[in-house]
């Protein structure tokens, strides 16, 4: 099961020209650069909840994810899960707690955003198949996940590319390993046609969700990386890096 949280609005925090009426420009040489970025990112969560169509930035509350594929193989357990048409609610309530940037190497740029979200609810469709040792498991249905006290760090790693004489940032990875205070999970038809097994499996999953979450998180993070990187790059490659982070060259 996946937690979908957005990373796409991070870049908007630096007050590009098309946002100058809404955001305070944050100069990389300013001693208050990181505090300025926190203020702008927090504002972005409110201003852009419905998305920015001109820059193909989708609405993020609710946040819609068409499809993510996850493969798992560990200690006799193998599984493949396709999650489709997922919808996450609650992301706009995120509280931005800190921001850090490393701009010293144009081939290895890094931004980190610490966040806290009180509650996130995710629902969608799934299809899964696999086995536990030799016992086959599989199903197809709907799912939902309710999470409280979600916190962590978005890490955006990238590098500069030159297009028509202008430098732009391109994301290499968007990393996220959230911590969750509490979680409840529901999925229909985990064992095709066997309601009793489904009930037992859900009870077990909800009783021991921290164990399952820790095991599956690295695999889920790979799917988030692929999805969010593509969305983020649409924005990053539309605005020159010097507009996103004024005076960044003085940090190199």
Secondary structure, 3 states (H helix, E strand, C coil): CCCCCCCCCCHHHHCCHHHCCCCCCCCCCCCCHHHHHHHHHHHHHHHCCCCEHHHCECCECCEEEEEEEEEEEECCEEEEEEEEEEEEECHHHCEEEEEEEECCCCCCEEEEEEEEEEEEEEEEEEEEEEEECCEEEEEEEEEEEEEEEEEEEEEEEEEEEEECCEEEEEEEEEEECCEEEEEEEEECCCECCCHHHHHHHHHHHHHCHHHHHHHHHHHHHHHHHHHHHHHHHHHHCCCCHHHHCCCHHHHC
